[in-house]
Amino acid sequence: MFKHGIVGVDFSEGWQNAEPQLPPLLKLLGTERLTLVAVDEIHRWQHEGDDEKANREVSLRQLAVELQGRYQIPVDHQVRHGFPASELVAAASELHGDVIVVGNSSHSVYRDFILGNVTLNLARMAQLPVLILPVDAKPVTEGAPLLLATDSSKAASRAENCFKALVQGVPGGQVLMVTHGHGEAASPAEQSQAEALAESLGEKVGFSPLQGDPGTEITAYARDHGARLVILGKRGKTDMRELPLGSTAETVCRLAVTPLLLVPQRIVNR
């Protein structure tokens, strides 16, 4: 399903903390090859010497060789120059990637506003799934559940289909729906649709109605149950079509302490 992964690498301590989460997720997603992408931002590229640029290329090549040996799949690499989110999207398009993988260390609205957040910018821009690895995530246990957060909207349909395919390869899963939150309640039809989805997948998949702020409640459930992965659509049932990332998805991106797969309604990777 996600045969070619484009992995953003920045050589930070956060990347080193996030990387151990990758092997079981790559197996779950059916990933057969990776391309590591390091992006030198323009201001840094313009002020660095040739030796520093060459050293980064060497470091990325060595990392590719190391991961290829450990993951037992082909791992290529590429150094690009520009804005990180834009370059990762461009690399995925040029290399025909199926999923973009990136770490996320920001849990601060203030930091996002002042410094910007590559992960959130990438989530807004990407037209293919984005796998987000929190740098402080705990190791996943063998029986950890796969979670789908849905509002039963058309925008969530591809995320639902992704969950249907992936849950076959794990011990169990859970369909989450915030039935009451922010003064807005899910309709009986929407809740019935989510319940029917869970029932159609057999006894190992359950349904959990939640109450409260959607992003906060989804994150809390995933944390408390040690989720191996949360699958979520980029946008819900909002009528604001110009909104590149729904408010629930943005909150989960920022707060997540478990891996998150953000799935757009329409996937474009060519």
Contacts in CASP RR format, 6 or more apart in sequence:
PFRMAT RR
TARGET T0000
AUTHOR 0000-0000-0000
METHOD contacts of the structure
MODEL  1
MFKHGIVGVDFSEGWQNAEPQLPPLLKLLGTERLTLVAVDEIHRWQHEGD
DEKANREVSLRQLAVELQGRYQIPVDHQVRHGFPASELVAAASELHGDVI
VVGNSSHSVYRDFILGNVTLNLARMAQLPVLILPVDAKPVTEGAPLLLAT
DSSKAASRAENCFKALVQGVPGGQVLMVTHGHGEAASPAEQSQAEALAES
LGEKVGFSPLQGDPGTEITAYARDHGARLVILGKRGKTDMRELPLGSTAE
TVCRLAVTPLLLVPQRIVNR
1 29 0 8 1.000
1 30 0 8 1.000
1 98 0 8 1.000
1 162 0 8 1.000
1 165 0 8 1.000
1 166 0 8 1.000
2 29 0 8 1.000
2 30 0 8 1.000
2 31 0 8 1.000
2 98 0 8 1.000
2 99 0 8 1.000
2 129 0 8 1.000
3 30 0 8 1.000
3 31 0 8 1.000
3 32 0 8 1.000
3 33 0 8 1.000
3 98 0 8 1.000
4 31 0 8 1.000
4 32 0 8 1.000
4 33 0 8 1.000
4 34 0 8 1.000
4 35 0 8 1.000
4 95 0 8 1.000
4 96 0 8 1.000
4 97 0 8 1.000
4 98 0 8 1.000
4 99 0 8 1.000
5 31 0 8 1.000
5 33 0 8 1.000
5 34 0 8 1.000
5 35 0 8 1.000
5 97 0 8 1.000
5 98 0 8 1.000
5 99 0 8 1.000
5 100 0 8 1.000
5 101 0 8 1.000
6 34 0 8 1.000
6 35 0 8 1.000
6 37 0 8 1.000
6 88 0 8 1.000
6 91 0 8 1.000
6 92 0 8 1.000
6 95 0 8 1.000
6 97 0 8 1.000
6 99 0 8 1.000
6 100 0 8 1.000
6 101 0 8 1.000
7 22 0 8 1.000
7 34 0 8 1.000
7 35 0 8 1.000
7 36 0 8 1.000
7 37 0 8 1.000
7 100 0 8 1.000
7 101 0 8 1.000
7 102 0 8 1.000
8 36 0 8 1.000
8 37 0 8 1.000
8 38 0 8 1.000
8 39 0 8 1.000
8 84 0 8 1.000
8 88 0 8 1.000
8 100 0 8 1.000
8 101 0 8 1.000
8 102 0 8 1.000
8 103 0 8 1.000
9 15 0 8 1.000
9 36 0 8 1.000
9 37 0 8 1.000
9 38 0 8 1.000
9 60 0 8 1.000
9 63 0 8 1.000
10 38 0 8 1.000
10 39 0 8 1.000
10 84 0 8 1.000
11 38 0 8 1.000
11 56 0 8 1.000
11 59 0 8 1.000
12 105 0 8 1.000
13 135 0 8 1.000
14 103 0 8 1.000
14 105 0 8 1.000
14 135 0 8 1.000
15 103 0 8 1.000
15 135 0 8 1.000
17 135 0 8 1.000
17 136 0 8 1.000
18 103 0 8 1.000
18 133 0 8 1.000
18 134 0 8 1.000
18 135 0 8 1.000
18 137 0 8 1.000
19 133 0 8 1.000
20 139 0 8 1.000
21 133 0 8 1.000
21 137 0 8 1.000
21 139 0 8 1.000
21 140 0 8 1.000
21 259 0 8 1.000
22 71 0 8 1.000
22 101 0 8 1.000
22 133 0 8 1.000
23 70 0 8 1.000
23 71 0 8 1.000
24 140 0 8 1.000
24 228 0 8 1.000
25 131 0 8 1.000
25 133 0 8 1.000
25 228 0 8 1.000
25 229 0 8 1.000
25 259 0 8 1.000
26 34 0 8 1.000
26 71 0 8 1.000
26 73 0 8 1.000
28 146 0 8 1.000
28 166 0 8 1.000
28 169 0 8 1.000
28 170 0 8 1.000
28 228 0 8 1.000
28 229 0 8 1.000
29 99 0 8 1.000
29 131 0 8 1.000
29 166 0 8 1.000
31 73 0 8 1.000
31 98 0 8 1.000
31 99 0 8 1.000
32 73 0 8 1.000
32 74 0 8 1.000
33 73 0 8 1.000
33 74 0 8 1.000
33 75 0 8 1.000
33 76 0 8 1.000
34 67 0 8 1.000
34 71 0 8 1.000
34 73 0 8 1.000
34 74 0 8 1.000
34 75 0 8 1.000
34 76 0 8 1.000
35 75 0 8 1.000
35 76 0 8 1.000
35 77 0 8 1.000
35 78 0 8 1.000
35 91 0 8 1.000
35 95 0 8 1.000
35 97 0 8 1.000
36 60 0 8 1.000
36 63 0 8 1.000
36 64 0 8 1.000
36 67 0 8 1.000
36 75 0 8 1.000
36 76 0 8 1.000
36 77 0 8 1.000
36 78 0 8 1.000
37 77 0 8 1.000
37 78 0 8 1.000
37 79 0 8 1.000
37 80 0 8 1.000
37 87 0 8 1.000
37 88 0 8 1.000
37 91 0 8 1.000
38 56 0 8 1.000
38 60 0 8 1.000
38 77 0 8 1.000
38 78 0 8 1.000
38 79 0 8 1.000
38 80 0 8 1.000
39 79 0 8 1.000
39 80 0 8 1.000
39 81 0 8 1.000
39 82 0 8 1.000
39 83 0 8 1.000
39 84 0 8 1.000
39 87 0 8 1.000
39 88 0 8 1.000
40 48 0 8 1.000
40 53 0 8 1.000
40 56 0 8 1.000
40 79 0 8 1.000
40 80 0 8 1.000
40 81 0 8 1.000
40 82 0 8 1.000
41 81 0 8 1.000
41 82 0 8 1.000
41 83 0 8 1.000
41 84 0 8 1.000
42 81 0 8 1.000
42 82 0 8 1.000
42 83 0 8 1.000
45 53 0 8 1.000
45 81 0 8 1.000
45 82 0 8 1.000
53 79 0 8 1.000
56 79 0 8 1.000
57 79 0 8 1.000
60 77 0 8 1.000
60 78 0 8 1.000
60 79 0 8 1.000
61 77 0 8 1.000
63 77 0 8 1.000
64 75 0 8 1.000
64 76 0 8 1.000
64 77 0 8 1.000
65 75 0 8 1.000
67 75 0 8 1.000
68 74 0 8 1.000
68 75 0 8 1.000
69 75 0 8 1.000
78 91 0 8 1.000
78 95 0 8 1.000
80 87 0 8 1.000
80 90 0 8 1.000
80 91 0 8 1.000
81 87 0 8 1.000
83 121 0 8 1.000
84 118 0 8 1.000
84 121 0 8 1.000
84 122 0 8 1.000
85 118 0 8 1.000
85 121 0 8 1.000
85 122 0 8 1.000
85 124 0 8 1.000
85 125 0 8 1.000
86 125 0 8 1.000
88 100 0 8 1.000
88 102 0 8 1.000
88 122 0 8 1.000
88 126 0 8 1.000
89 100 0 8 1.000
89 122 0 8 1.000
89 125 0 8 1.000
89 126 0 8 1.000
89 127 0 8 1.000
92 100 0 8 1.000
92 126 0 8 1.000
92 128 0 8 1.000
92 269 0 8 1.000
93 269 0 8 1.000
93 270 0 8 1.000
96 269 0 8 1.000
96 270 0 8 1.000
97 128 0 8 1.000
97 269 0 8 1.000
98 128 0 8 1.000
98 129 0 8 1.000
98 269 0 8 1.000
99 128 0 8 1.000
99 129 0 8 1.000
99 130 0 8 1.000
99 131 0 8 1.000
99 261 0 8 1.000
100 122 0 8 1.000
100 126 0 8 1.000
100 128 0 8 1.000
100 129 0 8 1.000
100 130 0 8 1.000
100 131 0 8 1.000
101 130 0 8 1.000
101 131 0 8 1.000
101 133 0 8 1.000
102 118 0 8 1.000
102 119 0 8 1.000
102 122 0 8 1.000
102 130 0 8 1.000
102 131 0 8 1.000
102 132 0 8 1.000
102 133 0 8 1.000
103 119 0 8 1.000
103 132 0 8 1.000
103 133 0 8 1.000
103 134 0 8 1.000
103 135 0 8 1.000
104 117 0 8 1.000
104 119 0 8 1.000
104 132 0 8 1.000
104 133 0 8 1.000
104 134 0 8 1.000
104 135 0 8 1.000
104 253 0 8 1.000
104 256 0 8 1.000
105 134 0 8 1.000
105 135 0 8 1.000
105 136 0 8 1.000
106 112 0 8 1.000
106 117 0 8 1.000
106 119 0 8 1.000
106 120 0 8 1.000
106 254 0 8 1.000
107 254 0 8 1.000
107 255 0 8 1.000
109 254 0 8 1.000
111 117 0 8 1.000
112 120 0 8 1.000
112 254 0 8 1.000
117 254 0 8 1.000
119 132 0 8 1.000
119 253 0 8 1.000
120 245 0 8 1.000
120 250 0 8 1.000
120 253 0 8 1.000
120 254 0 8 1.000
122 130 0 8 1.000
123 130 0 8 1.000
123 132 0 8 1.000
123 234 0 8 1.000
123 245 0 8 1.000
123 249 0 8 1.000
123 250 0 8 1.000
123 253 0 8 1.000
123 262 0 8 1.000
124 244 0 8 1.000
124 245 0 8 1.000
125 244 0 8 1.000
126 262 0 8 1.000
126 264 0 8 1.000
127 264 0 8 1.000
127 266 0 8 1.000
127 267 0 8 1.000
127 268 0 8 1.000
127 269 0 8 1.000
128 264 0 8 1.000
128 267 0 8 1.000
128 268 0 8 1.000
128 269 0 8 1.000
129 162 0 8 1.000
129 261 0 8 1.000
129 262 0 8 1.000
129 263 0 8 1.000
129 264 0 8 1.000
129 267 0 8 1.000
130 261 0 8 1.000
130 262 0 8 1.000
131 259 0 8 1.000
131 260 0 8 1.000
131 261 0 8 1.000
131 262 0 8 1.000
132 253 0 8 1.000
132 256 0 8 1.000
132 259 0 8 1.000
132 260 0 8 1.000
132 261 0 8 1.000
132 262 0 8 1.000
133 259 0 8 1.000
134 256 0 8 1.000
134 257 0 8 1.000
134 258 0 8 1.000
134 259 0 8 1.000
134 260 0 8 1.000
136 257 0 8 1.000
137 257 0 8 1.000
137 258 0 8 1.000
137 259 0 8 1.000
138 226 0 8 1.000
138 257 0 8 1.000
140 226 0 8 1.000
140 228 0 8 1.000
140 259 0 8 1.000
141 226 0 8 1.000
142 171 0 8 1.000
143 170 0 8 1.000
143 171 0 8 1.000
143 172 0 8 1.000
143 228 0 8 1.000
144 170 0 8 1.000
144 225 0 8 1.000
144 226 0 8 1.000
144 227 0 8 1.000
144 228 0 8 1.000
145 170 0 8 1.000
145 171 0 8 1.000
145 172 0 8 1.000
145 173 0 8 1.000
145 174 0 8 1.000
145 225 0 8 1.000
145 226 0 8 1.000
145 227 0 8 1.000
145 228 0 8 1.000
146 163 0 8 1.000
146 166 0 8 1.000
146 167 0 8 1.000
146 170 0 8 1.000
146 172 0 8 1.000
146 173 0 8 1.000
146 174 0 8 1.000
146 227 0 8 1.000
146 228 0 8 1.000
146 229 0 8 1.000
146 231 0 8 1.000
147 173 0 8 1.000
147 174 0 8 1.000
147 175 0 8 1.000
147 176 0 8 1.000
147 218 0 8 1.000
147 221 0 8 1.000
147 222 0 8 1.000
147 225 0 8 1.000
147 227 0 8 1.000
147 229 0 8 1.000
147 230 0 8 1.000
147 231 0 8 1.000
148 159 0 8 1.000
148 160 0 8 1.000
148 163 0 8 1.000
148 167 0 8 1.000
148 173 0 8 1.000
148 174 0 8 1.000
148 175 0 8 1.000
148 176 0 8 1.000
148 197 0 8 1.000
148 230 0 8 1.000
148 231 0 8 1.000
148 232 0 8 1.000
149 176 0 8 1.000
149 177 0 8 1.000
149 214 0 8 1.000
149 218 0 8 1.000
149 230 0 8 1.000
149 231 0 8 1.000
149 232 0 8 1.000
149 233 0 8 1.000
149 248 0 8 1.000
149 252 0 8 1.000
150 156 0 8 1.000
150 159 0 8 1.000
150 160 0 8 1.000
150 175 0 8 1.000
150 176 0 8 1.000
150 177 0 8 1.000
150 194 0 8 1.000
150 197 0 8 1.000
150 232 0 8 1.000
150 233 0 8 1.000
151 177 0 8 1.000
151 178 0 8 1.000
151 186 0 8 1.000
151 190 0 8 1.000
151 214 0 8 1.000
151 236 0 8 1.000
151 237 0 8 1.000
151 248 0 8 1.000
152 177 0 8 1.000
152 186 0 8 1.000
152 189 0 8 1.000
152 190 0 8 1.000
152 191 0 8 1.000
152 193 0 8 1.000
152 194 0 8 1.000
153 190 0 8 1.000
153 236 0 8 1.000
153 237 0 8 1.000
154 237 0 8 1.000
154 265 0 8 1.000
155 233 0 8 1.000
155 234 0 8 1.000
155 235 0 8 1.000
155 236 0 8 1.000
155 237 0 8 1.000
155 265 0 8 1.000
156 233 0 8 1.000
156 236 0 8 1.000
156 265 0 8 1.000
157 265 0 8 1.000
158 233 0 8 1.000
158 263 0 8 1.000
158 264 0 8 1.000
158 265 0 8 1.000
158 266 0 8 1.000
158 267 0 8 1.000
159 231 0 8 1.000
159 232 0 8 1.000
159 233 0 8 1.000
159 261 0 8 1.000
159 263 0 8 1.000
160 197 0 8 1.000
162 231 0 8 1.000
162 261 0 8 1.000
162 263 0 8 1.000
163 175 0 8 1.000
163 231 0 8 1.000
164 197 0 8 1.000
164 201 0 8 1.000
166 229 0 8 1.000
166 231 0 8 1.000
167 173 0 8 1.000
167 201 0 8 1.000
167 204 0 8 1.000
167 205 0 8 1.000
170 228 0 8 1.000
171 204 0 8 1.000
172 204 0 8 1.000
172 205 0 8 1.000
173 201 0 8 1.000
173 204 0 8 1.000
173 205 0 8 1.000
173 206 0 8 1.000
174 198 0 8 1.000
174 205 0 8 1.000
174 206 0 8 1.000
174 207 0 8 1.000
174 208 0 8 1.000
174 225 0 8 1.000
175 194 0 8 1.000
175 195 0 8 1.000
175 197 0 8 1.000
175 198 0 8 1.000
175 205 0 8 1.000
175 206 0 8 1.000
175 207 0 8 1.000
175 208 0 8 1.000
176 208 0 8 1.000
176 210 0 8 1.000
176 218 0 8 1.000
176 221 0 8 1.000
177 186 0 8 1.000
177 190 0 8 1.000
177 191 0 8 1.000
177 194 0 8 1.000
177 207 0 8 1.000
177 208 0 8 1.000
177 209 0 8 1.000
177 210 0 8 1.000
178 186 0 8 1.000
178 209 0 8 1.000
178 210 0 8 1.000
178 211 0 8 1.000
178 212 0 8 1.000
178 213 0 8 1.000
178 214 0 8 1.000
178 215 0 8 1.000
178 217 0 8 1.000
178 218 0 8 1.000
179 185 0 8 1.000
179 186 0 8 1.000
179 191 0 8 1.000
179 209 0 8 1.000
179 210 0 8 1.000
179 211 0 8 1.000
180 186 0 8 1.000
180 211 0 8 1.000
180 212 0 8 1.000
181 211 0 8 1.000
181 212 0 8 1.000
181 213 0 8 1.000
181 214 0 8 1.000
182 212 0 8 1.000
182 213 0 8 1.000
182 214 0 8 1.000
186 194 0 8 1.000
191 209 0 8 1.000
194 207 0 8 1.000
195 207 0 8 1.000
198 205 0 8 1.000
198 206 0 8 1.000
198 207 0 8 1.000
199 205 0 8 1.000
199 207 0 8 1.000
208 221 0 8 1.000
210 217 0 8 1.000
210 218 0 8 1.000
210 221 0 8 1.000
211 217 0 8 1.000
213 251 0 8 1.000
214 248 0 8 1.000
214 251 0 8 1.000
215 248 0 8 1.000
215 251 0 8 1.000
215 252 0 8 1.000
215 255 0 8 1.000
216 251 0 8 1.000
216 255 0 8 1.000
218 230 0 8 1.000
218 232 0 8 1.000
218 248 0 8 1.000
218 252 0 8 1.000
219 251 0 8 1.000
219 252 0 8 1.000
219 255 0 8 1.000
219 256 0 8 1.000
219 257 0 8 1.000
221 227 0 8 1.000
222 230 0 8 1.000
222 256 0 8 1.000
222 257 0 8 1.000
222 258 0 8 1.000
223 257 0 8 1.000
223 258 0 8 1.000
226 258 0 8 1.000
227 258 0 8 1.000
227 259 0 8 1.000
228 258 0 8 1.000
228 259 0 8 1.000
229 258 0 8 1.000
229 259 0 8 1.000
229 260 0 8 1.000
229 261 0 8 1.000
230 252 0 8 1.000
230 256 0 8 1.000
230 258 0 8 1.000
230 259 0 8 1.000
230 260 0 8 1.000
230 261 0 8 1.000
231 261 0 8 1.000
231 263 0 8 1.000
232 248 0 8 1.000
232 249 0 8 1.000
232 252 0 8 1.000
232 260 0 8 1.000
232 261 0 8 1.000
232 262 0 8 1.000
232 263 0 8 1.000
233 249 0 8 1.000
233 262 0 8 1.000
233 263 0 8 1.000
233 264 0 8 1.000
233 265 0 8 1.000
234 244 0 8 1.000
234 245 0 8 1.000
234 246 0 8 1.000
234 249 0 8 1.000
234 262 0 8 1.000
234 263 0 8 1.000
234 264 0 8 1.000
234 265 0 8 1.000
235 243 0 8 1.000
235 244 0 8 1.000
235 245 0 8 1.000
235 246 0 8 1.000
235 249 0 8 1.000
235 264 0 8 1.000
235 265 0 8 1.000
236 246 0 8 1.000
236 248 0 8 1.000
236 249 0 8 1.000
238 246 0 8 1.000
238 247 0 8 1.000
245 253 0 8 1.000
249 262 0 8 1.000
252 260 0 8 1.000
253 260 0 8 1.000
253 262 0 8 1.000
END
